[in-house]
Amino acid sequence: MRVFASVCSVSSLDRSTPDLAAAHEHARPIVTWLLEEERLRAARTARLLDHMVQKLRAAGIPLDRVSLHIQQLHPQLAARSFAWDYETGHSVEVGYQHSVRNTDSYLASPVRIIYEGGRALRRRLEDPTCARDYPVLEELGARGFTDYVIAALPFSGEVTNAISIATCRPGGFSDLDLAILDEVHGAFAAVLELQQVRRTARDLLSTYVGRDTGERIFNGLIRRGEGERIHAVLWYCDLRGFTELSQNEPLEDIITLLNDYFDAAAQAVERHEGEILKFIGDAILAIFPCRADDVRQCRITDAAVAAAENAVANVASLSQQRTHDGRPPVRCAVAIHIGEVMYGNVGSADRLDFTVIGPAVNMVTRMEKVCAMLDLPIVVSGDVARIASRPFRAIGRHALKGIAQPQELFVPDRSQSGGSGTPDNGSAGR
């Protein structure tokens, strides 16, 4: 497919027919590098683009700006763009949320034309009669660029992405320049797609099973029964009164509530470097891994407690907004325990779950019932109270279903500590 050479005729200037044999000779070492070296590297797209531009410039193509616009299979992002510019000498990545498709900047962009199946577009910016019919062209013209081309960069499955090139060289790109780009276009698209498939797999695994768990699965921990014993702080959060709410509210409102609640709690966990393992109905199971002999165990335990306070505060803030909007209030409760668990694959032969299993998991889920029984927002086990640096107040021994002995439980002692129960503003993060 000759996507770049197809725009040669757009110019009103006479151009000689490119020497395709010469283009092939210039492109051959770049194609070999792409297919025999770069294809085998698990490199990031920005690095691939940097090296690609370096090799094309070394081959004599006057690239001063190159951008990739790649559509994404991602729950938050519609696309990612990678822009290389001669002023910085390296690529910059930008992610665009799904809402970008409704913005004026996207609707007035040549990228949209390519995404929607339009033909390659060329604008000779040094020509006074050249149409500058997109805002980006005015910007590039003001910076001294002389030639701009944008074309499709197709992937398998009828997914169309875009690549744009621009130069400041007087006279713009030659037909030979564009012919060389056509020669390397297919190999570059193939390697780029392979990288994007890897990234998509990681993104989706992280979205559905968590960052660390997703990496373990991606790196080959996939057989039933495979796993490892880890020491971790276990964090279990439940939405109070959800059963009654779900019976009295429209289904669409319940889905919105769950998403808002999960956001509120997840922000707190992620802010304090925990990892959500799964959503179980209206409950959240998260872990904060640490070794039993780790000197950081106290800090990690403190972080889990702080995450609980943040989650409770975030949900309280959500509840205030719901009350203001005339909707029922909501509350949550968090139980925290620490112990050894098996972290790995369980399930049937062809349907696995990567999760944590063990008595410590049973313990923390049973502790949460005490929160409901005593109307407490946070309850921690004796092990957590002994390890954490902050003060706690004992609330007595409690019989827990399936646990042989009554367990002494504790709550944060706010009379001796200011706590950290302030809501996250949505921008907090690691």
BASE-940967 format. One record per residue: x, z, y of N, C-alpha, C in turn. Coordinates in pm, whole numbers, plus 50000, padded with zeros to 5 digits. Atoms other than C-alpha are relative to their C-alpha. Example, Ala and Ser with C-alpha at 12.3 -4.5 7.8 and 13.67 -1.06 7.14 Angstrom:
500895000049881512305078049550500905000050120/499184999449881513675071449894499235007350109/
//
This chain:
500865000049880500005000050000500895000050124/499165001149881501584989050329499205005050121/500824994049894499985013050575500644998650136/499345001049869502605011150849500174985650045/499825014149963503404974150840498684993550039/501305006049968499674967350865499675000750147/500324998849858499744977651231500954991850087/499065007849920502544954051335499294990250092/500705010449923500044928051458499225005650118/500754994149888498434952951699500674996650133/499275002749876501164945851953499774985750048/500085013449944500844916452188501384993750009/498645005049995504624913152173500324992549872/499595007650118506154887851937501025008249922/499094992750088507894904151643500344991149882/499605007850117509894888351366499485006649874/500444994650128508704892351008501105008749942/498964991150050510534922150859500634994649873/499275003750121513164915950595499695010649894/500444990150098511494933150299501135003949906/498864996650085514674931350091500875010450068/499204990349924516554949650367499295013550005/500774987649997513754975250393500135007449867/499894994150133513934981050019501375006649982/498654994550015517704986650032500165012750083/499934987949917517405011550318499205011649938/500914989650051514575030250143500415005349863/499734996250139515965031249790500655013649984/499414986650020518265061749829499055011350037/500964989649961515465080950000498965001849889/500964999250110512995072549723500635007049880/499304993650113515575082749461500115015050024/499914985749966516135115749640498645006949983/501334994050012512385122249655499605002149855/500524999650137511645114649290500925007349903/499064994050095514795127749124500495013850042/499534987049953515645157849339498865008450059/500994991949928512925169349576498775002949915/501174997950087510155165049318500165012249911/499734989150092511805191649102500165013550070/499854987549925512135217349380498635005750033/501244993449959509415242849448500115003650148/499764997849857510065238449820498695000450076/501164999849913507645244650102499924986850075/500235012949935506135215150286500824998550127/499225000949876507865223450613501444996149971/498625003550037511245221450441500084985449955/500025013950044510345188650273499944990550120/500125008649883509305173650606501304999850080/498724999549927512505185650777501034990849936/499005008150069514685169350512499634985250000/500455013949998512575137850502500324993450134/499725005449868512905132950877501504997850018/498545001549989516655138650859500484987449930/499585011750075517045111650595499504987050064/500525011949934514815086750777500754997150129/499225002049877516685092151103501404994849966/498685004850042519975087450917499954985349958/500165014250038518575054250792499744991150120/500145007949878518145043451153498624999650060/501365000149945514445049851210499935010250114/499944991149883514055064951560498835009850009/501094990350002511695093151473500315011550097/499864988849907511225118151755498865010049984/501124990850030507945133351635499334995049873/500715003250124506335134251291499055011449971/500954989450036503205153051191499224996249875/500835001550120501375157650864498725007950022/501304993149989497695166950853499374999649861/500364999550142496705178550505498765008449981/501234992650029493195188250403500255009949887/499744988950091493025220650208498785003749916/501014993350081491055235249921500285014850013/499674986349960491025269750073498745006350058/501254993949951488245294850152499975001850151/499984997949856489385299050513500474987750077/499385011049926491365267950605499444986449958/500415013850027490065232450635501214990949988/498815008650000493525218150694501215008050046/498734995149945497155225750759500734988150061/499195010349937499325206050996501455004650005/498564997349993503115203650993500574990050100/499525008749893504745190051307501505001850018/498575000249970508415180451345500194993250134/499785005449867509665174351696501495000450032/498575000749972513075163751822500475011550089/499594989349911513075191852079500325012949924/499754987950080512955219151813500904997249881/499175003750114514565200551526499525005649868/500554995150126512355217251267498474999550005/501465001150012508775217451143499315013250028/500854988449972506055241151258498684998049928/501265000850074503035248651041498885006950077/501194994249937499555255151181498824998349904/501205000850083496425263450981498764998850087/501245002049925492965252451096498825004449915/501174995150072489805270650995498944989249990/501045010150024486745252050871499214996650127/500765002249877485095256051211500664989850092/499315009549912487715232751364499294986550004/500665013150006485625202851254498894998650105/501045000549897483085212051522500585000850141/499394998349869485595214851807500224986550068/499775012249923486085189452085501394994349969/498645004950023489825187552012500094992049870/499985007550125489205176551653499194987050012/500855011949987486385152651739500664989250084/499325009849914488625136052000501404996949948/498675002050057491595133851763500034987749910/499875011150094492855102851579500085004749855/499984994550136493275125851277498624998849937/501375001050053489495126351241499714985849953/500235014150037489435088251233500604997049863/499335002450128491905087750944499295007749889/500714992050100490145116050757498704993149956/501305006250028486905096450779500134985849947/499805013050063488445065350626500384988850093/499645010349904489505047250940501364993849970/498755007250022492355022250948501135006350082/498834995749924495885029451067499894995750145/500155002149857496185031251442501395000050065/498735000449928499085021351670499734998650149/500095001149855499525026152042501414998850059/498735002249931502455011352240499905006750137/500244991849882502605038352503500764995250123/499255005049885505195020752721499334987750062/500735011649948502824991252766498945005150099/500974995149900500854997053091498564997249962/501375003450037497814980552933499545007449872/500344993050125497895003152624498865009850023/501124990549993494685022152565500465013949958/499694986250034495275059452576498665007049976/501374996150028491975066652412499875013249925/500044986750059492885100552262500875009350084/499224990849916494135131452449501475001249959/498624998750045497275133452233500864988850056/499245011349948498335099252365500425002550145/499644996449863498255111452725501165010049999/498944989850010500385141152624501334993649962/498775006350045502935119852440500564990550106/499545008949895503065094052718500695007650112/499414991949894503785121152972501375005449961/498714995050048506705132952755501014988849977/499065011050012508255098552746499994992749868/500105007350127507165086252404499544985750028/500285014349977506945048452377499104993849894/500755006250110505225042152042499435011149912/500694989950083502745061151825499234992749890/500745005750113501375053151479499435011649918/500604990450093498975073351261499364992149887/500495007350117498055062850908499575009949893/500474991850110496465075750591501155003949908/499054995250100498425096350342499155004749881/500994996650103496175095050035500595008149885/499714992550122496235120049749499024995349893/500945003150108494545116749411498665006950026/501324994149981490845124849388499354995750130/500595005549877490035103749696500115009550118/499744991249886491485130149931500924992550096/499215007349900492745113950251500595009850101/499304992249900495345130850466500574990350103/499505008849894497155117450770501465003250030/498644998549952500725111850887500134992150128/499785007249875501665102951242501485000350034/498615001149958505005091551382500024995550145/499875004249861506195086851738501484999350035/498615001649957509385076051911500074998950151/499725001649857510915076752257500874987750026/499105011449982513085045852196499304988750076/500595011649931512465017352439499704988849901/500415010450092510574990252257499275005249879/500754994050110509165014552004500614997249864/499565002450138509395010151628500124985049975/499885013950043510674977451489499194997749874/500715003150124508914959351209500805004849879/499174995050110511874968650987499825015049983/500254985450008511365005551074498735002849920/501294997750065507745003550963500034995549854/499885004650138508634983850650500745010349914/499284989450074511135010950547499065011749973/500954989150019508455037450600499004996849890/500915004050108506125017650377500655001449863/499294999350128508775016650105500075014349947/499874986150044509085054750098498665007349998/501304993449982505425062250170499425005349869/500614996050127504215063349808500735011549934/499234989250062507055085049677499855013050078/500184988149917506725108949972498645006349976/501354994850024502965112149918499915006849864/500064994150134503475119249546500665013749996/499314987149998506015147049607499245010150084/500774991249913503965161349891498765005249928/501184995650073500855162149672500365010449894/499584990250100502755180349397500245013550064/499794987449930503855206649646498675006450040/501284994749956500335210149778499175005349884/500704995050119498905214149427500525013949965/499434986850027501315242849369499495010450100/500424990649897500385258549699498515003449986/501434997650019496665254249636499765009649885/500144991050115497025271049297500335014350041/499634986549954498785300549459498955005750095/501014995449904496255302449743498745004849928/501254996750067493275302649507500185012149908/499764988350083494835327349265500055012650087/499944988649910495625350549554498615003850051/501364997549950492065346849685499135006949896/500924995150102490375354149355500515012249923/499514988650079492675379349185500995008650075/499064992049923494985392249459501384993750004/498705006249975498425383549591500995002349884/499014997050105500655401349335499514995349864/500575004550127498335394549043500064984949988/499965014550002498105358049139501394994749972/498625004350025501895354749143500385002249854/499704997350141502145370648800499374989349911/500675010350080499605346148659500694986650020/499365012849971501235316448834501354998849930/498675000250061504615326248691499975001649849/500075001250145503315326248334499475011949923/500544988550072501805360248254498534997349970/501355005250021498715344648096499445002749861/500494998050137498445355247731499245013149989/500814988150020495825380047619500875011149942/499214988550044497375414447575501305001650074/498774998949923500355406647798499765008450125/500104991749881500985431448074501155009950002/498974989749991503075461048175499375013150045/500424987049952502705497848232500545001950141/499554997449863502835505848601499435013450046/500494987949935502455537348807499384995650132/500665004949880499995532549091499005010250053/501124993049938497665549149337498784991049983/501255007550024494145538149239498985003750106/500874998549882491615533249516498674993449968/501315005150041487905529449444498985003050109/500944998749888485355523249719498634994849957/501375003750038481575521549676499105000650122/500965000549891478745512749912498825009149965/501084990450025476225541049936498634993450018/501385004449987472555533349875499784985049986/500125014650008473145497049786498814995749915/501125003750087470555496549509498694999550078/501234999849920467775506349749500004988750103/499915010849902469015482050013499714986549936/500155013050066469115453349764498564997449959/501405001750038465485459449670499104997450119/500865000849883464205460150026500404989450101/499515009849905466285433650205500004986049937/499915013750054466205395550168501394997549940/498765002650071468875381949936501094994950095/499015005349907470585362850217500615011150084/499494988749921470885395150421500925008849915/499154991950088472345413150120501374993649985/498715006950012475035386650078500815001950128/499304997949872475895389450448500535014250010/499564986149997476045427250420501225002249912/498874998250090478345426150120501274993950058/498825006449942480685401750290500555008150117/499554991949886480795423050607500655013049953/499464987550054481385454650406501354997749931/498735003150067484095438750190501094997050102/499025002749894485805426050505500495013150061/499654987349935485715460650661500945008349914/499164992150089487205477550356501314992949967/498795007650037489665449850266501035000350111/499054999249889491205450150613500795012949995/499324987150006492005486850566501035000249887/499095000350115493575481650221501224991550032/498895009249973495675452050331500895005050112/499214994449890496765469250651501015010049948/499124989550055498295496950440500724995649873/499185006150105499925473050189499505002649859/500604999550133497525478349903499544986249959/500515012950049496085450549690498675002049930/501324999450063492455445449602500064992449868/500015006450131492135438149231498694992749974/501285006650027488445430649215498875006650078/501264995049948484995434349362499075001549881/500874997050114482625450549115498625003550055/501294997649937479085446449242500225003450146/499784995549863479225466749563501225009150010/498824991450003482455484649468501284991750010/498705006249986486115476749534501025008349924/498904993350068489025485249305501304994350055/498725004249943492455484149471501105008949944/498854992150045495945495949378501094999850107/498804998749917499015507749566501135003549903/499014997450104501835503849309501195008350050/498814992249971504735528649301500545005549868/499424993950120507145542249040499805015050004/500234985750006506605577648920501155008050063/498834993249944510145587049032500414994450136/499665006749875510035566549353499925010050116/500014991049885510985585749665498934995850101/501045004749909508385564449846498605003749954/501314997150056505565578049629499125007750098/500754992349901504555602749899499464990750109/500435009249895504445575150162498894990949952/501015009150053502455552049938498675007249981/501234992150015499965579649859499365002550136/500524998449864499625587150229499344987250050/500565012849957499025550050289498634997649939/501305001950065496185549450036498935008750065/500964991149933494525579350204499674994550139/500255005849868494975563450546499094987749989/500865011750021493405531550408498565004249978/501364995050023490425551750290499345004350132/500564995749872489965567250634499674988050088/500285012149922490245533250800498774992849947/501145006950059487745518350555498695006950039/501204992449964485215546050620499664997850148/500235002349858485675541650995499524985850027/500425014049983485365503750971498554998049960/501395001450046482135506450772499055007450094/500834992949902480795532251020499784991350124/500135009149886481485507451300499034988649967/500935010350046479705480551099498575005350000/501334993950005476785504151049499395001350139/500504998949863476495510451423499494986650051/500435013249957476295473251485498704995949932/501235003250072473665469351216498815007650059/501074991949941471605497651367499574994250135/500295006249870471895481451709499174987449983/500745012450027470565449251555498695002249927/501264996950066467645467251395500034999249849/499855000650145469005466551042500395013849945/499704986850057469455495950801501495003350009/498594996049996472675516150840500624999849861/499284999850128475335516350567501135010150007/498854990950012478005540450445500784996549875/499215001850121480815539450194500715012949967/499234988350044482825564749996501174995049917/498775004150067486345562849853500555011449916/499324990550088487935580649556501434995049977/498595003850014491735581249513500655008749892/499274993150108493815590349206501334992849981/498715006250028497345583149089500345002149853/499654998750141498615576548740500524987249941/499475011650071499905552348480498854991749945/501025009250050497855521748390500694988049933/499545012650054498245490048187499504988950093/500305010449902498355460548429500234986549934/499815012550072497695427848251498694993749957/501125008350045495365404548060499185006649890/500944995750104492315415847867498834990250001/501185008750004489265396647752499884992849868/500185008150120488145370947500501114989549993/498925009850020490345343147365500064989750113/499995010549897489245318347632499415004450133/500484994949870488055341147915500695013350026/499174988249978490595366048050499745006050138/500044992949873490625391948324501345007050015/498734993349973493875404048483499655012450082/500504988049936493185440148569500835012149958/499364987650043494215476448522499085007449904/500754992950103493145496448219500715013249974/499414987350038493675532748130499175011850048/500744988049961492435568648168499965002250151/499984997949855493485569148534498924991850070/501065008449941491055540748608498645006549976/501254993050028488235559348433499835012050092/500034988049917489135590248632499544996850142/500315002849861488955574048975498554995150016/501395004649989485605557048906499035011649982/500874988250017484115590248787500065009050123/499864991849879485485608249093499084995150112/500845005549894483525584949318498575005449991/501354994450015480315599249172499875013550070/500024987149929481275632849321499794997650149/500265003549860481385616049662498504998850025/501445002049984477765605849612499255013349986/500714987550028476715639649471500125009850116/499764990449892478275659849758499944993550138/500075007449874477815633150027501315000950078/498674999549939481545631050097500544985750015/499475013649983483295600450238501274997349920/498735001950070486655606250065500255011949907/499634989750096487655625449752501294995649933/498745003250067491165627049602500225009949886/499704991550116492475641049276501075010250037/498964990049980494765670949244501384993850004/498695006649999497695647849169500304993750135/499825005949868497175629349496500245010850104/499864989249902496785661849692501395006349992/498674993950015500075675049550501114991050052/498945009349963502065643449625499974996550148/500135004549862500725633949967500555010550097/499394990949902502315648850278498965006950087/501024994749911499075655750459499215011249934/500754988750057496845686550413498654995649942/501305002250063493795687050186499315013349979/500804988050025491025711750121499334998649864/500585000450133489925720249769498485001350008/501464999150005486245715149685499535004549861/500364994350129486355731449341500244990549883/499865008050122486455719248983498674993449966/501225007750026483995692548878500104993149864/500075007150128482945679548539499764985350026/500115014549984483425641948522499664993749866/500455006450123481705620248265501174993349927/498965006150081484085610847984501375006450016/498724993049978486875633948113499885013749935/500124988050084487585663147878499895012850082/499974987649923488365690148135499484997850142/500395001049859486785697248473501234997950087/498875003449915488995683648749499845006250139/500014994849864489935700749073500144988350097/500005011249905489175677049359500195005150143/499644996449863490115676749726499464989850098/500365009049891489115661950058501035001750111/499084998349886491275655150365499575011550089/500294988449916491515686650577500184996050146/499925004849863490685674150923500305011150099/499704989049909491115708951072501495001550025/498554998849984494885705951021500664986650027/499415013349980495365668551072499074991650083/500815008949917494225643351329499394988749921/500505010950083493705618351050500294986650063/499795013749949493775580951094498724992049987/501275006650025490085573751068499484992450118/500465008749893489865548051342499784986249945/500265013350056488365514051279501084990150036/499095011149972490615483751250499294990450094/500615009449906490055458551527500014985749950/499995013450057490495429151293501344993050015/498695006249983493995421151415501095007849932/498984992050065495775448751228500474993249874/499465006150122498025437450948501425004449980/498634996450033501395440750784500974993250096/
//
